């Protein structure tokens, strides 16, 4: 339950924060949420990962699909992904996810330090 | 322990942040670059939005109607508002390109891409590109009207940059991780210099001097005559110049400086050229003059051209603009149409400078010493210490070559004298042409244009056609500037200029048409000295012969001529080659190639094999024949194609036919056979790899992105015929960069197309949407709206207004 709460909160907060900040707003969101709603064990890493993976994945898909993925195809070429836009979305989502996951670990650790 | 873990995680997070926010080598900052809210996903856009935008400085609202091709039709109350809006709208679609080109012109690419561009940047600085732009700015600063418009354009571009959010930056900025800087009037001047260099930055003075010393003057003159035996000049031979009181200076007795250079800097591509033609009322199917133009430039994305309609209540002009410059460059209004081809005249000469000592503070001139000016060029390099280049200026111009840059050791240098440094007011010429109503306006507009010299073609509603070869031309003594000169001798300098009214021109000639294709401007009866400096010898004859071939011409004829693939050089050379070659020694495979080329009809069409064989064969022949020019210790230019054909046809036993690396003495016939076998081998390999070797596939035309043809943003294997030297001058990466046809009349009817698209954004469907049409020989109908017209709902309208 806490996992799902954390997940949803991270997605929503990251979405709101990055309306105003550059890309690293997703790291900030994960950090804040895992400070406020600390998780246990692997979830500390994987929940924020999944949250931003989903957010960036969906946002990237929506931006691309509105324009027939014209640019995504070219960037996928640039990254030697053979023009595969699905792969580019996965790469995008993974990068966002990883950044958030490490920020989540830090948030949790901050909480541990503060509360002990 | 928990503090250690906290510190470790802090470090990891700092690392993740830094790693994803920083560019490493070619890899963009991945977090920033791929973020859906900030990165490239924000560039997935094709359409413009129907809306009102704020643009400070406008005196009245401006309407921008985009048609389905994303061509903006701009209606402004006055010219100041018009150029303000032009700057704003152009930046909306071409910001990265317009800045990049001016950075390239100014020799500042190292700031963006790092040390790899240093040699390029030094070259630009040492050519005096910025110096030339400053001279032009000086001239323009005396012209208050032009100043006002340059300011307005600048403000328009900057208004766009100011309201640009980081997420909306063009994708190239995101990829290279930098930001646009404010636009300046100097950037407009730099863009004009960029064009000047592209079109008038080529000469062969060092190469000719080297060849003269190597082969002697008799042999040199045989290979590089001032005039070829056949020319069909821009100004018809019938033109009589005898009424002019013209004189040229006396050639000094000792005019040769036989100093040699092993290497010279890279020069603009020889395929930069163009075609234009116009028929007068009596040769037109409708009685209205018809004009066409197609400038041949490097095929790039974003395209060098951006098409616009620019209208005020007083003037309404349509055509191709250069992002960064004001007004229409090639286009038409209700009364006139105009176009340009490169005049290809020699307007850049070189002087040997003898410095007093290694400090280079003084140089020899007229029996005494003259002071140099030192210009310290600071080249900033991304992630590195700046490079300071010391460029010494003489009264001739900058000392481009010295021991720090391709020159020889010792106290000698070579200074450039170039009309590009004279400081023209080209912008005034363009804006006056935009507003021209008749021949007299056109003629007056041209006077301000100094370089790059152009063949300005003209047609008017009133029925006039004309062509002026306009630029500032030094009045040279016979032979001046073909070779290196002595900078210490006043008599070696340019002794003056050809008076502007003596620039070769023709109005309403007897033959009923005017045309130019970078060929010789005039025949030998012209009273001033002109020599062949890379003039066309094939396209021009095909075009003129076409217009001599019948009485009347219509738009379809014009289209057909744009797309004409007739290879006149092949028609003149190939029979000589096939007739004088021993075919007995050919293998089965070689015979099949021979069959393909000997039955070919001389048209470089995409579906034919003949042109592939011919072009491969000629390339081999050319290199074999001129093997004497392959020297590492000397900069040399091989003879032009026309003279190559002339030599193998008329002097098949000439010593040049010999291949130096073999024991035997070869003749032209031997060369034909050896080169054919080499070509056949090459083609055989090509066929094995690609299956077919039809001309379209073999030539494989591509349109490359401005960043070194970055494959992801370029288009490859475009099915289009032609080649350089053919009217459809599409080679591998050069060709017709804007094809325009305009029929004058009550209301002008115009067609146009270019190999690109209106948007500079690789994410837009309008980035390259004209390319297929262009390749197929199709055109867009240019929708020339009357001023103030409210066009239908196929248009998207933006309103610009001050708050």
Interface residues (C-beta under 8 A of the other chain):
Chain A: X18 X19 X22 X23 X24 X25 X26 X27 X56 X59 X60 X63 X64 X66 X67 X68 X69 X70 X71 X72 X74 X75 X77 X78 X88 X91 X92 X95 X96 X98 X99 X102 X103 X105 X106 X109 X110 X112 X113 X116
Chain B: X2 X3 X5 X6 X9 X10 X12 X13 X16 X17 X20 X21 X30 X31 X32 X34 X35 X36 X37 X38 X39 X40 X41 X42 X43 X44 X45 X46 X166 X171 X175 X710 X711 X712 X713 X761 X762 X763 X764 X765 X767
